Amino acid sequence: MLRALAVDDERPSLEELLYLLTADPRIGSVEGAGDATEALRRINRALESGPQGPEAIDVVFLDIQMPGLDGLDLARLLTGFARPPLVVFVTAHEDFAVQAFDLKAVDYVLKPVRTERLAEAVRRVVERRAAEVRGAAPPIPVHEPDPDHIPVELGGVTRFVAVDDITHVEARGDYARLHTDRGSHLVRIPLSTLEERWRARGFVRIHRRHLVALRHIGELRLDAGTVSVLVGGAELQVSRRHARELRDLLMRRP
């Protein structure tokens, strides 16, 4: 059973989150904090009591935008602890997802919080905790209903983006940001997995950080020995090791 701490400066949001967490049978206990400073004091007491002590915390469900110390600040502080609790961000703002995952967050849940979405976040926490006990990293969950679409979460709603609409993909650690003409989406899939999966669909690696769709490349540019491509309105650098292969592929493109 997980021991949780929910942190939000807006009382109605905190009470709703506490209610939803209490209703989940995998949550053994949950307390609330009205700001990050209070949460930090609570976490310090938990660490002093030890992993099995009465104050112990397994996971913090953390809002981001709060007065004073914000959620990202708190998460950064926790990275310096020897045995910090896991972090799940619960926020109304999609813009901080990349920073959150860079801080090793287990999940990023958008408000308004849906019961089934929060349950998925709890499942990931349980999986991560079990993996830590075994001394192994948890598998990265990948859910793709068909080869032509990939699910993304936007505003608490799961949508399906057509693979053919994706112009390029940017690596974000164990995550990837998918770019289309209408915007971008962060997904919990590493770039190497997408490279292998979409190779037959005309996606090619041009850099350790970028995968591009050949059909969306508008220009190949050469400037003083530097190679770049124009794709989806963005100019992306091509590494030397990938430049020759890319030129050959573009020459053979119908």
C-alpha positions in Angstrom: 0.0 0.0 0.0 1.3 3.4 -1.0 1.8 6.3 1.5 1.1 9.5 -0.4 1.3 13.3 0.0 -0.8 15.6 -2.1 0.4 19.2 -2.6 -1.7 22.0 -4.0 -2.2 25.7 -2.9 -5.8 25.7 -4.2 -8.0 24.1 -1.5 -10.7 22.8 -3.8 -8.2 21.1 -6.0 -6.4 19.7 -3.0 -9.6 18.3 -1.5 -10.6 16.7 -4.9 -7.2 15.1 -5.3 -7.2 13.8 -1.7 -10.7 12.4 -2.3 -9.6 10.6 -5.5 -6.5 9.2 -4.0 -8.3 8.0 -0.9 -10.7 6.1 -3.1 -7.9 4.2 -4.8 -7.3 0.8 -3.0 -3.6 0.9 -3.7 -3.2 4.1 -1.6 -2.9 3.1 2.1 -2.7 6.7 3.4 -2.7 10.2 2.0 -2.1 13.6 3.6 -2.4 17.1 2.1 -0.1 20.1 2.1 -1.1 23.6 1.0 2.3 24.7 -0.4 5.7 23.3 -1.4 7.4 24.6 1.8 5.0 22.7 4.0 5.4 19.7 1.8 9.2 19.9 2.1 9.0 20.0 5.9 6.7 17.0 5.8 9.1 15.1 3.5 12.1 15.9 5.7 10.3 14.4 8.7 9.4 11.4 6.6 13.0 10.8 5.7 14.2 11.2 9.3 11.7 8.5 10.4 13.1 6.0 7.8 11.5 4.1 4.9 9.3 2.1 7.3 8.7 4.8 9.9 5.3 6.3 10.7 6.0 9.5 8.7 7.2 7.7 5.5 6.1 8.9 2.1 6.3 6.8 -1.1 5.0 9.3 -3.6 4.2 13.1 -3.8 1.3 14.2 -6.1 2.6 17.7 -6.8 1.1 20.9 -8.3 3.5 23.1 -10.2 2.4 26.7 -10.1 2.3 27.7 -6.4 3.4 30.9 -4.6 6.9 30.9 -3.2 8.6 27.6 -3.7 6.9 26.0 -6.8 6.5 22.3 -7.6 9.4 22.2 -10.0 11.6 23.8 -7.3 10.6 21.2 -4.8 11.2 18.4 -7.3 14.7 19.7 -7.9 15.4 19.8 -4.2 14.2 16.2 -3.9 16.7 15.0 -6.5 19.5 15.7 -4.0 18.0 13.5 -1.4 19.4 10.0 -0.8 16.0 8.2 -0.8 13.4 10.8 -2.1 9.7 9.9 -2.7 8.6 9.5 -6.2 6.9 12.5 -7.9 3.7 12.7 -10.0 3.0 16.2 -11.2 -0.7 17.2 -11.2 -1.2 20.5 -13.0 -3.4 22.5 -15.3 -0.4 23.5 -17.4 1.0 21.3 -20.2 4.0 23.6 -20.9 6.1 22.2 -18.0 6.0 18.6 -19.1 9.6 18.4 -20.5 11.0 20.0 -17.3 9.0 17.6 -15.2 10.3 14.5 -17.0 13.8 15.9 -16.9 13.4 15.8 -13.1 12.5 12.0 -13.3 8.8 12.4 -12.6 6.9 9.2 -12.8 4.0 10.8 -14.5 2.4 14.2 -15.5 -1.4 14.4 -15.0 -3.3 17.3 -16.4 -6.2 19.0 -14.6 -9.2 18.6 -14.4 -8.1 15.2 -13.1 -10.0 12.2 -14.4 -10.3 9.2 -12.2 -9.0 6.7 -14.7 -6.0 9.0 -15.6 -5.0 9.3 -11.9 -5.4 5.5 -11.5 -2.9 5.1 -14.4 -0.5 7.4 -12.6 -0.9 5.3 -9.4 -0.2 2.1 -11.4 3.0 3.6 -12.7 4.1 4.5 -9.2 3.3 0.9 -7.9 5.3 -0.4 -10.9 8.3 1.9 -10.2 8.3 1.0 -6.5 8.2 -2.7 -7.3 11.1 -2.3 -9.7 13.2 -0.4 -7.1 12.7 -3.3 -4.7 13.9 -5.7 -7.4 16.7 -3.4 -8.3 15.6 -3.0 -11.9 14.1 -0.1 -14.0 10.4 -0.5 -14.9 9.5 -1.0 -18.5 8.3 2.0 -20.4 4.6 1.5 -21.1 3.7 1.8 -24.8 0.0 1.7 -25.8 -0.6 2.1 -29.6 -4.0 0.9 -30.9 -3.0 0.7 -34.5 0.2 1.3 -36.6 -1.3 4.4 -38.3 -2.0 6.4 -35.1 -0.3 7.1 -31.8 -2.2 8.2 -28.6 -1.3 11.5 -26.9 -2.8 13.2 -23.9 -4.0 16.8 -24.3 -5.9 18.6 -21.6 -6.8 15.4 -19.8 -8.2 13.8 -23.0 -6.5 11.1 -25.0 -6.4 11.9 -28.7 -5.0 9.9 -31.6 -2.4 11.6 -33.9 -1.9 10.2 -37.4 1.7 9.1 -37.9 1.6 10.5 -41.4 0.9 14.0 -39.9 4.1 13.9 -37.8 6.9 15.9 -39.4 9.7 15.1 -36.9 10.4 13.8 -33.5 12.7 15.2 -30.8 14.3 13.1 -28.1 13.6 13.9 -24.5 15.3 11.2 -22.5 13.0 8.3 -22.2 10.3 10.4 -23.8 9.8 12.0 -27.2 8.1 15.1 -28.5 6.1 14.6 -31.7 5.8 17.6 -34.0 3.0 18.2 -36.4 1.9 21.3 -38.4 -0.7 21.9 -35.7 1.5 21.6 -32.6 3.5 19.1 -30.6 2.9 16.3 -28.0 5.1 14.6 -25.4 4.8 10.8 -25.3 6.3 8.2 -23.0 8.3 6.4 -25.7 12.1 6.8 -26.4 13.3 8.0 -29.8 15.1 4.7 -30.5 11.8 2.8 -30.2 10.0 5.1 -32.6 13.0 5.0 -35.0 12.7 1.2 -35.2 8.9 1.2 -35.4 8.6 3.9 -38.0 11.6 3.1 -40.2 9.3 1.4 -42.8 7.1 4.5 -42.8 9.8 6.8 -44.1 11.2 8.1 -40.8 15.0 8.5 -40.7 17.4 9.5 -37.9 19.4 12.6 -38.8 20.9 13.4 -35.4 21.0 11.7 -32.0 18.1 14.0 -31.0 16.0 14.0 -34.1 14.0 11.7 -36.3 12.4 13.1 -39.4 9.8 12.0 -41.9 11.3 12.1 -45.4 8.0 13.1 -47.0 8.0 16.3 -44.9 11.5 17.5 -45.7 11.2 20.6 -47.8 14.8 21.5 -48.3 18.3 20.1 -47.8 20.8 22.9 -47.0 24.6 23.0 -47.2 26.5 25.8 -45.5 30.2 25.8 -44.9 30.2 22.0 -44.4 27.1 22.0 -42.2 24.1 20.1 -43.4 20.6 20.9 -42.3 17.0 20.2 -43.4 13.9 22.3 -43.4 11.0 20.2 -42.1 7.7 21.4 -40.8 8.8 25.0 -40.6 11.9 24.1 -38.5 15.5 23.9 -39.6 17.2 20.9 -38.1 20.9 20.1 -38.1 22.1 16.8 -39.7 25.0 15.1 -38.0 28.0 14.0 -40.2 27.4 10.3 -39.6 23.8 10.6 -41.0 24.4 13.2 -43.8 25.4 10.7 -46.5 22.5 8.3 -45.8 20.0 11.2 -45.8 21.2 12.5 -49.1 21.0 9.1 -50.7 17.5 8.6 -49.4 16.4 12.0 -50.7 17.8 11.3 -54.1 15.8 8.1 -54.3 12.6 9.7 -53.0 9.8 9.7 -55.6 
